Amino acid sequence: MTRPSAGPSRLTSGGILRPVLTLSTTFALGSLLNMITFVVDRKLVGLAGTEALAALGSAHAALMIVVTFALGLSIGALAGVARFVGAGRPDEAARYAVNGLWVGLGFGAIALVLAFTVPRPLLALMGADPAVSGPAAEYLAITLGGMIFHAPMLMLAFALQGAGLARMALLLSAVSALLNAALDWPFIFTLDLGVAGAAWAGVIAHAVGLALGLWLLWQSPLRPAPGTLRPAREVFRSIVRVGVPGSLEHMVRTVAGFALVSLLTPFGAAVVSAYTSGQVVLMLLVAPGVAIGQATAALVGQNLGAGQPARAWRTVGAATGLYMGLTVLCGVFIFAAPEPLIRAFDAHPDVVAEGARMLRIGVLCFPFLAIAMVVSRAFAGAGRTLPMMVVAAVAHLGVQVPVAWGLSRQLGPNGAYIGLSVAFGVHGTLAGLMFLRRFGGWRRGVA
C-alpha cells in the first residue's frame, strides 16, 4: 500500500507567517475544544456548590502534575517526527510516532498504579477541608487510572502535530473534547455521581480518543511499516531523552501551581473556588499560546530537518510577536471587567470579588508568558529541552514559591497571585535571553 504524502514543503517554503497562522489556527481550535471540557466541568460542578467546585480545583491542581509530565514526554515524539518529516524521511518519522505510543502506554500504566495509593495522602498534604478532600480524592483516583488511555492519546496527537497534519490532530481533539462535554451532564447529575461523574466522563472520552488516534495514524503518512510496531530501543531512548526535561519543565510549573493552591487552601473554599474560576479564564487565554507554541515546535523541527535554520529563527520571531500581541489585547479587556467572567462559574459575592483580584494581578504577566511559551516550544522543536527546564525551575521553584509564600503571609491571597506574576516575568526574560545565547547563529543560517 502506498504511503500518503506528508507534503513538508508547504511548511518549509514560502512566507513565514502563513504556516505559523495555518498551524496555529488549527491547533488553537483543538485547544479551545479541549477547553470546552475544562469550562463545562467547572460550570456543571459549580452548580453542585462551592465545596464541589473547590474539590475539583484541588484535585485538578494535583492531577496536572501527572498530565503535564505526559505532555512533556509527548514533545519528544513531536520533535523527532517533525525533524524527519522536514528531512523527507517518513519511515523514520513513523518510528517516532510508534515509539511515542509505547512511551505513552508505559507512563499510563504507572499512573494507573498511582491511582490506588496517591490521591488521599496527597490531598491530606494539601490541607484540604474534609468536605473537599473526599470528592477530590475520588476524582483524582479515577482520572489517574484513565491516564492509561489519555497518555498514549496525547502522544498520537503530538505526533500528528509534528508532521504538520493539523486537521487530523484537530479531529482527534474535537472528538475527545466534545464527547467529554456531552457525557458530563448525565454522569454528574443523571447518574448522581457528582465530581466523580466528571472524571468518568473524561476517562471514557479519552478511551474513544485513543481508538480514533490509532485509526488516524494508520490513515496518515506516519502509518507504520510492517514489522516496525515493536519498541525500538534507540528511538524510545531519544523520545525519553528529549521528553523528560520537557516533562520536568512542565512539572516544575505545575508543582509551583500545586504549592500555590496549597497556600490558598487555608484561606477557605471561597478563595480556592475563586482561584479555580479565575484559572478557567486565564487558561482560555493560554490555549491560543499552546497552539502557537506547538506550531512553533513543529515548524522549527521541520525547518531544521530541511536544513533551514534562518527560516526557523524567523518563525520563532513571528510566533512570539503574534502571541504577545494577543495577550496584551485580551489582558486589557480582562483587567477592565473581570467580575462577569468569574460570576459565570460561581456567583457567590465573596468568590466574585476574590476572583476579580486574582485576574487583575494574573494578567500582568501575560506578555512574559507569551515569550516563555513560544521560546520553550522552539527549544523543544530543536530537540533541546534541558535549558528550558532549568529556566522554569529557577523562575517557578526559585522565585514563585518563596515569593508567593512570603507575600501571602503579609498580603493574604493577593501575595500568592503576585508571586505567580513575578515568576512568569522572570521566566519570560530568562527564556528570551537563553534563546538568543543558544540559537543566535540561526539568524546567519548556522544550526
N, C-alpha and C positions, 0 to 999 in steps of 0.2 A: 504494500500500500504506500502511496506517495505521501511524504510528509508535507503538511501545509507550509506555505512560505511565511516566515516571520516578518519579512519586509523591513529590516532595520534601517535601510537608507532613508526612510521618511523621517526618522528621528535624529539622524546624524548628518543631515544635509539641509540646505536652505536656511531660512531665517531662524533666529534663536528663540524669539518669544513665542512663535506659533506652537512648536512642540511642547513648550512649558505650559501654555494655556490649554492645549488639547488634552494632554495627560492630566493636568491638574484639575480641569473641569470635570472630567470623567471620574477621577479618583475622589474629588470632592463630593460628587453625587453619592458615591458609595459611602463616604464618611458621614454625610448627612443622613443617609438612610440608616446607618448604624446608630446615629444619634437619636433616631426615632425610638429605638428600643430604650436608650438612656432616658429620654424625656418621658415616654409613656410609662415606663416602670415607676418613675418618681411621681408622675401625676396620679396614677392609679393607686399606688401605695400611699401617697399623701392623702387620698380620700379615706383611707383607713385610720388616719390620725397622725398626730405629730410624732408619737412614740414609734409608730411603724416606719415613718419616713426616716427618723433618726437611726433606727435599726438598719435600714437599707444603706444609709450613708456610712455607718460604722463598718458594716460588712464589706461594702464596696471599697473602702479605703484599704482594708486588708487584702481583698481579692486582687486589687490592681497590682500588688507586688508580684503575684503569680502571672497575671495576664501580661504585664509589661515585660517580664522575663521571656515569655513566649514570643512576644512581638520582637524583642531584640534578637532572639535566635533566628527569627524569620528573615532578618536583614542579611544574615549570612547566605541564605538561599537567593534572595533578591540580587545581591552583589554578584554572585557567581553567574546566575542566569543572564543578567544584564551584560556583563563583560563578554561572555561567549556569544551572545546574540549579536553584540556590536562587532565582534571579530568574525562573524559569519560562520560560527561553528555550532549549529543547532543540536547536534548529538551531545556535545559536552554540556550545553545549557540544559538539556533534558536530564542528564545525570544529576545535575544540581537540584532540579525540581524533585526527582525521585528521592534523593538522599535527604532533602529537606523534609519530605513527608515522613521518612523514618525518624528523623530527629524530633519532629513534632509528636509522633506516636510515643516515643520514649519519654518525652517530657510529660505528655498527658498521663502516662502510666504512673509516673512519680507523683503527680498532682492527685491522682485517684487514691493513692496510698495515704497522702497527707490529709485527705478529706476525713479520714476516720480518727485522726489524732490531734489536729492542729486547731480547729475553729474555737472551741470553748476556752482553752488556755490562752489563745491569742487575744480574744475579746476580753477576757478577765484581766490580762495585762494592760489593755487599754483603759480599764476602769469604767466600763460602760455600766449604766444603770441596769438593774436586773430586768426591768420591763423592756429594755432594749436588747440586752445581751442574748437572751434566749432565742428570739426570732432571727437575730443577726447571725448567730452560730449555725442555725438550721440553713439559712440562705447560703452561707459561706460553704458549708459542707456539701450541699447539693451542687453548687456551681463549681467547686474544686473537682468533684467527681466528673463533671461534664467536660473538663479540660481534655479528657481522652478523645473527644470529638473536636473541641474548639482549637486546640493547639495545631493539629495537622491541617485543619481547615485554614488557619492563618498562614501556614507555610505555603499551601497551594495558592492562596490569594496573592501573597507576596511574589511567588514565582511568576505568576501571570503578569503582575505589575512590572517586574524586572524585564520581562520580554516585551513590554510595551503593549500587551494585549489588554488594553484598558476596558474594552466592552465586556470581555469575559470576566474580568475582575469585578466590574460593576454588577453584572448579573449575579455573581456569587454573593456579593454583599447585599444586594437588593432582596434576594430570596430569603436569606437567613434573617435579615433585619425585619422585613415585613411579616414573615411568619412568626417571629418572636413577638412583635407588637400585636398581631392578631390573636395569639394564644394567651396574652396577658390577662385580659378580662375574664375569660372562662376559668382560668386556673386560679386567679386571685379571688374572684367573687363567686362565680357559679359553683366551683368546687370548694369554695370557702377555705382555700389554703393560705391566704394572706401573703406575707412576704415570701414564703416558701414557694407559692404558686408562680411568682415572678421568676424564681430560679429554675423551676421545672420547665417553664416556657422557653427559657434560654437554652437549656440542655437539648430539648427536642429540636429547636431551630438549628443549633449547631450540628446535630447529627445529620439532619437533612442537608445542611450546607456542605458537610464533608462529602456526602454521597454525590451532590451536584458538582463539587470541585473535582472529584475524581473523573467524572464524566467529561467535564470541560478539559481536563488535562489530556485526555485521550483524543479530543477533537482539535487540539491546538498544535502549533509547531513544536511544543515541548513533549509530544507523545513519546513515551519511552520506546526504544528499540527492543526487539525480542532479546531476552537474556540479560537485561540491564535493571531488573526490578530489585535485585538484592542490594543491600548496602555496599557501597564502595568505600573502603577504609579511608583513602586519601581525600575523597570528596567530602565524606562525613566529617573528617577532621577539619577540613577547610571551612565548612559551614560553621562548625562549633568555634573554630579559632576566630572567625570574624564575628560570629553571633554572640558569643559570651560577653566580650567587652561591650557590645551594643546592648545586651540584656542588662549588664551591670550599670550602664549609663541610665537606662530607663529605671532600673531598680533603685538607684540612689535617690532619684527624684520621687519615686513612689514611696520609699521608706521615709523620706522627709515629709511627704504628704501624710503618711500614716502618723508620724510624730506630731504633725500639725493638728490632726483630728484628736489625737490623744491629749494635746494641750487644751483643745477646745471642749472636750468631753466634760470636765469638771464644772464648766460654766452652765451646764444644763442642756436639756433636749432642745429648747428653742434655739440656742446658739448652733448646735450641731445640725438641726434642720435648716437653719438659715444658710450655713456653710454648704450643705448638700444642695440646696436650691440654687445658691449662687454658683456652685460648680457646674450645674447644668448650663447656665448662661455662658460662663466662660468656656466651657467645652464646645459650645456651638461656635464660638469664635476660633477655637483651636482646630476644629475639624477641617476648615479650608487649609490651615497651615500643615496639618498632617498630610493632606493631599498634595500640596505643593512640595512638601519635603520628600514624599515618596516619588513624585515625578522627577524631582532633582536627583534622587539616588539612582533611578533608572536611567536618566539621561546622562549623568556623569559616568556611570558604569559603561553604557553603550558607547559613548564618545571616547572614553579611554581605551575600550576594546578595539575601536576603529582607528586608534592612533591619532586622535584629535584633542589633545589636552587644552589648546587655546579655546576651542568651542565649549569644552567642559567649564572652563573659567567664566566665559560669558553667560553660560546657562545659570551658574550659581548666582551671578550678579543680578540677572533678570528676575530669577525666582525670589531672591531676597527683597528686592525693591517692590515686587508685586505684593508679597505678603505683608511687608511693613506698611505699605500704603493702606491696605485693607484693615489692618489692626488699628491704625490711627483713626481712620474714618469711623469704624464701628465703636471704638473706645470712646469717642466724643459723645455719641448717642447714648451709650450705656451710662457714662458718667452723669449725663444730664437728667436721665429719668430711669433710675434702677428699680424703683418701688414696684411698678406694674410687672416687671419681669420676675421678681420674687413672689409677688402675690399670685402669679399663675400657678405656683406649686404649693404654696402654703400661705393662706390668707391671715393667719394669726398675726395681730399687730406687732407683737414682740419679734416675731420671725421676720416680718417685712422690714422693720426698722434696722435690725441687725444685718440682714442680707444686703440692704442698700449700702450700709457702711462697708461691708466686705467687698462689694462690687466696685465702689468708688476707689478703694485702695488697690484692688486687684488689677484693674485695667491700666494702671500707671506703668506696669512692667511690660506691656504687650509689644512695644517696638523692639525691646531687647529680646523678648521671647521669639519674635519673628526671626531675628538673626540666629539665635541659638538653634531653632528648629531646622531651618534650611541648611545652615552650615553643618550641623550634625549629620544630616542625611547626605550631604556632599561627601563627607568623610566616609560614610557607610558605603556609598556607591563606589568609592575608590578602594574599598576593602580595608580601610584603616580606621577601626573603631576605637582603639585604645586611647588615643589622645582626647576624644570627646568624653570618654568615661572618666578620665582624670579631671577634666574641666567640670563635669557635672558633680563629681564628688566634692571638689573644692567649693563650688557655689552652693550646693544644697545640704551637704553634711557639714562642711566647714563654716558656712555663713548662715544658711537659713535656720537650721536647728538651734544653734546657740542664740542668734539674734531674736528669733521668734520666742524662745523660752524666756530670755531676759526681758524683752519688751512686754510680753504677756503678763509678767509679774507686776509691771508698772502700769500698763495701759489696758489690761484685760484682753479680750479677743482682738481688739484693734492692733495690739502689738504683734500678735501672731500673723495677721494679714500683712502688716508692714514687713515682717521678716520674709514672707513669701515674695513680695515685690522686690525687695532689695536683692534677694538671691538670684532672681531672674535677670536683674540688671547686671550683676556680676557675671552670670552665665553667658549672656549675650556678648558682653565686652570681651571676655576671655576667649570665647569661641571664634569671634571675628579676628582677634589678634593671632590665634593659633592657625587659622586658615591662611592668613597672609604669610605666616612664617613657613608653614609646611608646603603650601601649594602655590606660592608666588611665581614659581617657574612656569606654571601653566600659561600665564599671560604671554610668555615668549615661546610657547609651543614645546616646553620641556616637561615631560611627565615625571 
